[in-house]
């Protein structure tokens, strides 16, 4: 856009009138260029005192030194409030050119306020407008608001300077509350300064939303002022976020959704921490170099959890640690984790953990097992046995090249059920398959009580079967690697 030439002159015929002249304004727009030349804006009058007229002239003159475009200058003149009932007259052009120039300038100013719901002039379609913005600070809480980050956020709060209450409360760098709350980080990173490596944090904060002494000890031991990076409550959503250096990268309470995001260098990449019967969705995520990729920390959870298109690898512990009554894992991979790829934590008889595998799920090259079904995670929440669980496979479940077993089921795990619990089992549905091959230990090892069900044909593929438990599947031999 060319720089405008604006002049404001007092009318010789009428001292109370001022002529504002814009010469040679060229606007490059899409789809076509619009040229406005030799336009004079003639105000019908100024309803102000002489002193105010001088102020208006100063305001308009200041536009010449501002880094605004000609269109913005014209808008500012119109909206200054001093020019009333302006008319537009073309000079040095034919009637049609005058009409086009008038329409072009009207598009710039959009001075007809009747088209705006707010009564203010709306922006022309080719004028760039910036969205409302506000500062986002560490510790902020947003309820049913949309937050869009335009830069990284680094929290520098110091544990050494924190009060006892600050240490004991559950807090996060950013907290969002309500189904209408959304944060779009636009690929930016939320992190905090710490002298420790959060994935190695062994101190536990205790599962509680209220202040706890163990949480205060954890923050001091692990040098983490904020427990959570992003805390989602009641259906809030996080999109396009990177979260680093927290105990919980993403902390979810009473349901929420995390999409297209990454978590690394946290104690838990994602932790679901409630038993409210809510729904949580985790999709299109990369979780790596955390203590645990995804962890469901609350025992006896009644939640629905959907995990889709998630990669969890290079974590110190498990890729996923699952416990809840309705979990779906779809099209996801756990690999190269320091413990097991997927841990399924059995629960009490009233709410057995139930996991369904859909699409293609693979667990490979993990240090311990590809998948294990047990009673606890890192010695937390040990329940009196038996521990109840159910697995359904209606997609393809692959577990291979793991350091120990492909599928390991602990002693005292009940995947058979009874008249009180109902029928349980490890079931391959018609069209589904479990392929456990080339693991360093046993492909399928069962020390528990399991009802292996094959609802289709040749649903299990494995070479090695072992264990002192009740029940083993009939397997088709693994294909040769030669």
N, C-alpha and C positions, 0 to 999 in steps of 0.2 A: 504494500500500500504506500502511495506517495505521501510525503509530508504535506499537510494543508497549509495554505496561506490565509490566515484569519485576520480580518481587520474590523474594528468597531469604531464607528464615526458618529458624532452628534449631528443630527439633521439640521441643516441650515434653515430649512423652512419652519421647523418646529423644534425649539430647544428641548422639549420634553420627550423627543423621540430619538432613538438610536438605531442605526443601520449596522447589521452584522453581516460581513461578507466573507464567503468561503470560495476560494478560487482554485480550480483545477484539483479536485479530489478524485483520485482513481482508486477504486476498491477492487482487488483481485479476489474473486469469489468463485465458488463452485455451484452450479456447473458452468457459468459464463462470467466474464468480466463485466462490471458495470462502471461506466465512466460518468462522473458528474462534473460539469465544467461551468465556471462563472455563475455560481448560484448566489443570490443575495437573499438573506432572510430579513424581512422588514417587519419589526414588531409594530403592532397597532398601538402600543403604549406601554409605559412603565408606571405601575401604580405604587411608586415609592418616592421618597423624598430625594432631594438632590444629593445628599450625602450618601444615600444608599446606592445611587446610580454610579458614583465613583467606585464603590465597593464591588458592584457587579462588573464594571470595566476591569478592575484588578483581577477578579476571578476568571474572566474570559481570557485576559492576557496571560494568566499563569498557565493556561492550557498550552501555550506555544512552547513553553520550556519543559513541559511534562512529556514523558516517553509514552504518550498515548497515540493512537492512530487518529486519522481525521474523523472517522466515524465516532470514536469515543469523544472527541472534542465536540462534535455536533451534539451528541447526546447530552454532554455535560452542560452545554449552553442552554439547551432546551429545558433541562431539569433544574436549572439554577433557581427557578421560581420567580425571576424578575421579569421575564418576557411573557407577555400575556397576549393570546390571540394572534400568534405569528402567522404571517402568510408567506408563501414561497413564490418567487418570481424568477423566471429564467431570463438571462440576458445574452444577446448575441447568438441566438439559435432560433430555428423554426418552431412552429407550434407543436409538432410531434416530438421534437427533441426536448422542448420545454416540458411536455407531459411526462416523458420518460425520466427526465431529471427529477421532476417533482416526485414521481413514484419511487425512484431510487432513494431519494433522501427520506421519504416517508418510511421506507423499509428500514433504513438505518435507525431512525428515531423511534419508529413504531409509536407515534404520539397518540394514537387512538386508544385511550385507556379502557374503553368499553370492552376490548377483547381480552382483558386480563381479569381473572377471578379476583385478584387482590386489589384491583383498581390501579395498579402500577403498570408502567409500560413493560411489555415482555421483550426479551432479547430477540433480535432478528435471527433468522435461521442460520446465517453465515457468520454470526458473531460468536467468538469463543467465550464461553462462560466457565468460571471455576466453581466447583461445588463448595458448599459451606464446609469449613474445616475448623478443627479445634484441637488443642494440645491433648495428647494422651500421655499420662504419667503413670509411673509404677505405683501400684496400689489402687488404681481407679476401679470403680464399680459402675457398670452400665446396666440399666434395666430396660429391656425392650427397645433398645436403640441399635442403630447401625453404626459401626465403627470401621473406618477405612484407614489403614496405616499408610503413610507416605514415606516413612523412614524406619530404620531399625530402632529398637528400644533396648537400652542397656540399663539395668537396675544396679545402682551402686550403693544401696543401703547396707550398712555395716552391722554385722551381728554383734560385734563388740560394743556398739553404742545402743543396742536395742534394749527396751524395757522388758521386764519379766513377762508382761502381758503380750507384747509383740512377739516374743519367742514362743509362747504357749498357744497362740491362736492359729487356727487354720487360715492361711492367707495365700494370695496369688498376685503375680505382677499385674494381671488384668482379670477381672471377674465379670461375667455376663450372666444376667438373670432373666428368665422368661423366654417363651417360644419366639418372641419377636426380636430377641437380641442376636445380632450377627456381628462377627468381626471378620473382615477381609484384610489379611495382612499384605496382600499383593506381593507375596514372596519375601517380605521382610522378616527379620529375625527378632525374637524376644528372648533375652538372656539376662543373667545376673552375674556380677563379679563374685568369684569364690576362689579360695586358695586350695580347695579340695577337688577331688574327682568324684562327682555325684554318683556315677554307677557303682562305685565301691563303698557307698555309704551303708554301713551295717546297722546303724542305729534306727530304731523303728518309732514312728510318731504315734502309734496306736490308732485304731479305726474309731474316730470320734470327730464330730463336727464342732464340739466345744473345746475350750482350752484344756490342754493336758500337759503334765510335767514331762512325760516321755517326748512329746513334740518339741518342747523347749530344749531338752537334752540333744535331740536329733539335730536341731538347727545349729546348736553350738558345736557338736561333734563334727558335723559335716559342712559347717560354714555356709549355711543356706538361710538367708533372711526370709525369703519367700519359699513356702513349700511347693506351690504350684506355679507353672508358667501362665497357662490360661485355664481358668476355672469356669466350667459351664454348668449352669443350674437350670433345671426346669425346661429343658428343650432348646437351650441356646445352641448356636452354631458357630464353628470356627472354620474358615476357608483360607487356603493358600498361606499357611503360617509355618514358620520354622521356630522351634522352641528348643532352647539349650540351657543346661546347667541348673536344673531344678530337681527336687525330689520327685515330683510328678510333672512331666512336661505338659500333658493335658489331663486335667482332673475333672471327672464328670459325675455330677450329683443329680439324681432325679431325672435322668435322661438328657440326651444332647446328641450333637452330630459334629464329627470332624471329617473334613474333606480335603483332598489334595494338599496334604501337609506333611511335614517331616519333623521327627523328634530324634535328637541325639544328645549324648552326654548327660542324660537324666537318670535318676534312680529307676523310675518307671517311665517309659515313653508315654503310655496312656494308662491311667488308672480309673476304673469305674468303681465308685465308692458309695453304694447305697443299696437298699433292698426294697425300694418303693414300688416295684412292679412297673417301672418306666421302660421306655424304649430308647436304646442308644444305637447309633449307626457310625461305623468307622470305615471309611472308604478311601481308596486311592492314596494310601499312606506309605511312606518309607520310614521304618523305625530301625535305627541302627546305633550300635555303640552305646546302648543304655544298659542299665542293670537288667531289666526285664522289658521286653517290647510292649506287650499288653498284659495288664494284670487286673483281675477282678478281686479286689481286696476284701469285700464284705462277705462273710459266710452266710449261707442260707438265703442267697439273693433270689428275688422273685422277678427279675428283670428279663426283658427281651433284648438280646444283643446281636447285631448283624455286623459281621466283619467281611468286607469284600474288597478284593484287589489290594491286599496289603502285603508288603514285603517286610519281614522282620528278620534281621541278620546281624551277625557280629556283636550280639548282645552278650554281656558277661554271664547272665543266667539264661532263663528260658526265653524263647521267641514269643510264646503266648502262654499265659496261665489262666485257664478258663474255669469258672464256677458260676452257674446260674441255671435257672430252670428251662431257659429257651435261648440257645445260642446257635447261630448259623455262621459257618465259616465257608466262604465261597471264593474260588479263584485266587488263592493266596499261597504264599511261600514262606517257610521258615527254614533258615539254613545258616550254618557256620556259627551257631550259638554255643556259649560256653557250657550250657547244661542241655536240656532237652528242647526240641523244636516246639512241640505242643504238649503242654501239661494239662490234663483234665483232672480236676480236683473233686473227688467224690464228696457227697454231702449226706446229711441225715435223711432218714426215711421219708420225712414229710415233704422234702423238696430236693429230690435227687438232681444232680447236674445232668443236663441233657444237651448233647451237641449233635448238630447235623452238618455234614460235609456236602457241599454242592459244587458244581463245576469241576475244576481241577485244583486240588490242594496237594502240595508237595512239601515234605519235610526231609531234608537231606543234609549230610555233612555236619551234623550237630555232634558235639563232643560226647554226649551220653546217648539218649534215645531219640528216635524220630518222634514218637508219640508215647507218652506214658500216662496211665490212669492210676491215681493214687489218692492219698488222704490229706495232703498238706502241700504247702509251698514254703520253702525255706524255714521249715519247722514252725510256721505260724498256724494258728487255729486248728490244732490237732483235736479231732473229735473222737469220741468213743466209737470203736468199730461196731458194725460194718459201715463202710462208706459206699453210698449208692451212686451209680452213674448209668447213663445210657448213651450209646452212640449209634447214629443212623448215617449210612453212606448212600446217597443217591446220585453221586457223581463219581469222580475218580480220585481216590486217595492213594498217593504214592509216598512211601517212606523207604529210603535207600541210602547206602553208604554212610551210615551213622556209626559213631564210635563204639556203641554197645548194641542195643537191640532196636529193631525197627518199630515194634509195638511191644511195650512192657506193661503188664497189669499187676499191680501190687497185691500182696497178701491182704486179706480182709476187705478187698473190694468186692462188692456184690453187683453184678450186672445181669442178674437173673430175676430178682424180685420175688415177692411173695404176695399173699392175700392182702396184706396191709399196704404194701408199696405199689402193687400192680406189676405187670410184666415189664421186665427190663431186658436189655441184651446189647450185643454188638452186632448190628444188623446191616447187611449189605442188601439194599433194595434192588428190585429188578432193574437192570440197566446200569447199576453201580458196580464198583470194583474196588478192592483193596489190594495193592501191589506192594509187598514188602520184600525187598531183595538186596542181596549183596551187603548186608550190614555186618559189622565186625563181630558182633555177638550172635544173637539169635534173631531170626526174622520176626517171629511172634513168640513171646514168652508170657505165660499166664500162671501167676501164683494165686489168682483169685477165683471167684465163682462166676463163670461167664457163660451165657447162652449165646454162642456164635450162630447167627442165622444167615443163610444164603437164600434170598427170595428169587434169585435169577438162576443163572447157570455159570459155574466156574467163577464165582464172585471173589474168591480169595486166591492170590498168587503168592507163593513163598516157597523157600527151600527148607528152612530150619524151623522146627517147632520144639518147644521145651516148656518146662515149668511143672510145679506140683499141684497146680490148681485144678478146678473142675471145668473141663471143656476145652477143646481145641478145634479149630476149623479144619475142614478138608481143603487142602490147597492144590492148585495147579503149579507145576514146577516153573521156576523163573526162567526166562529166556536166557540163552547163552550170550555172553558178552563177546565171544570170539567172532 
